[in-house]
Amino acid sequence: MLYKDIKAKSVEELQTLVVDLKAELWTLRFKNATGSLDQTHKINEIRKDIAKILTALNEKGAN
């Protein structure tokens, strides 16, 4: 996910997106622990996306 796309979204959209990504990250971690995850790089991608979104929220002052 590109940072410019993230910055264009509203605070409510970003907060919803963070919740969705955290749920997806939990699911991927569970699959990785059980050995059924083929694309392990997805975990790092989602972690970075969450960090980008939280940075954008911080810039917008929506703690």
N, C-alpha and C positions, 0 to 999 in steps of 0.2 A: 504494500500500500504506500503510495507516494505521500510525502508530507504536505505538499500543496493541496492535495485532495482532502486531507484530514483538516487542514486549516479552514477550508471552505465550508465545512459542516458546522451546524449549530451545536451549542453546548449539550442540548438534550440528546441529539443524535450521537454525539461522542460518548456520552455517559452510557447510553444504551449499547453502543458498540463495544465499550469496555466490558460490560457485563457479559455480552455474548461471547467475546473472545476469551474471557477468563473461563467460561463454561467449556468452550471448545478445547482450551489448553488443558483443563482438568481431564477431559475425555481422552485426549491424546496421551497424556502422561500415564493414565490408567492402561491404555492399550500398549504403550511402550513397556510398562512393567510386566504385562502378561505375555509380551513377545509377539503380539499380533499387529504391530505397527511397522509398515514397510517404509514409509517416508518420514524418517526420524528428523529430517531437516525442518519439517513443519513446526515442530516445537519451538525452535529458535526463531523462526519467522514470526510466529504469533507473539512470542515474548517481545520481540522488537517492535511489532505493531502496537502492542499495548503501551510500551514505553513512549512511542511517538504520540499516541493519543493522549496519554497523561501529560506529556510535555505541552501539547497544544492546549489542553484544559488549564494547565498552570499559567500559560501565557494569557489566556482569556480571563483569568482570575476567577475561575469557577471551581474552587476547591471542593 
